[in-house]
């Protein structure tokens, strides 16, 4: 058995935050019924065609789900949604602000008739406050949360290369739903969960916020280097390849000077004798380090860092990650089915010995519509009438 076997989740979702949340629930065994627009579906299906014609975002966040196409504004939709909710344990939605309420799917409307239902609303800014109705995309939340102000080079801010604001909100929705299911097991009652992308990202900004506490200077943008610890970041070896390394304390600094740079006298140099002094003299120190590394290939440098037990990493590109020896050695890759054949997929993080995560197919648009409606009581003729009417 998986932890969420027998749990049914109805998802009115699109893009990334809510689909990423519900995919985690599906990984643990939940049945996730994804409600999509007839004809087009979740608009993330059309973001690109990089996975044999399928969208990269969509295959990442939607495996192990069932796709039901339904025009939620159609006159027939209310009855279908009502029957779906009757069998649901969890309702997750990240529609436009106010859209779920207009469909009669607010927690305030549902809680009396469905006291065990857990309703999770995911939005950009939350259901109250002056920003309530603003559109919120991942990059915009990265900006509003202050993330862009500390990310990038001194001359130019840079966004994260993946949708971290969506991911943050999706993971907080996921963890809150798991907590709500535990609480319901004790109290017998569901609850309302509200997750905002802004609040999720600002939580992740805790260190730079406190660093700038009480009007202090915020961390500077330092590219791929750490803004307040030196040396900690990318360095070029003699073969032109980049090696990342990081030091955390004075003991490591002494070992680094002696065993890696082979310049033990630098450990006591007053310019570099503490973390704050090394950061204040960052450019001078980094020039010394690069000059020392110029005689070493990246592999020789990594060997020397490993021997000294100094933390380091290669700067892999996506092709190298697909072939990463650590992931391969630990058997972290499997396959999932799609409409265009099997594709590789990473097993969910967290190797649990009590159950096998669910790794079922990425659904085609509307693939499960007839089966789900049949379960809900519509016969073949009724389903065809709904299709002809444009409801599904």
Secondary structure as UniProt FT lines:
FT   TURN            3..6
FT   STRAND          8..12
FT   HELIX           17..27
FT   TURN            28..29
FT   STRAND          31..36
FT   TURN            38..40
FT   HELIX           43..46
FT   TURN            52..53
FT   HELIX           56..61
FT   STRAND          65..69
FT   TURN            72..73
FT   TURN            75..76
FT   HELIX           77..86
FT   STRAND          90..93
FT   TURN            97..98
FT   HELIX           99..102
FT   TURN            103..104
FT   HELIX           107..110
FT   TURN            111..113
FT   TURN            115..116
FT   STRAND          118..123
FT   TURN            130..133
FT   HELIX           138..144
FT   TURN            145..146
FT   HELIX           147..150
FT   STRAND          152..153
FT   TURN            154..155
FT   STRAND          156..157
FT   HELIX           164..187
FT   STRAND          192..196
FT   HELIX           197..204
FT   HELIX           206..211
FT   HELIX           213..215
FT   TURN            223..224
FT   STRAND          232..236
FT   TURN            238..239
FT   STRAND          242..246
FT   HELIX           250..255
FT   HELIX           256..260
FT   HELIX           264..268
FT   TURN            270..271
FT   HELIX           275..280
FT   HELIX           282..293
FT   TURN            294..295
FT   HELIX           298..307
FT   TURN            308..309
FT   STRAND          311..314
FT   HELIX           318..322
FT   HELIX           325..329
FT   TURN            330..331
FT   STRAND          333..336
FT   TURN            339..340
FT   STRAND          343..346
FT   TURN            365..368
FT   HELIX           369..376
FT   HELIX           380..388
FT   TURN            389..390
//
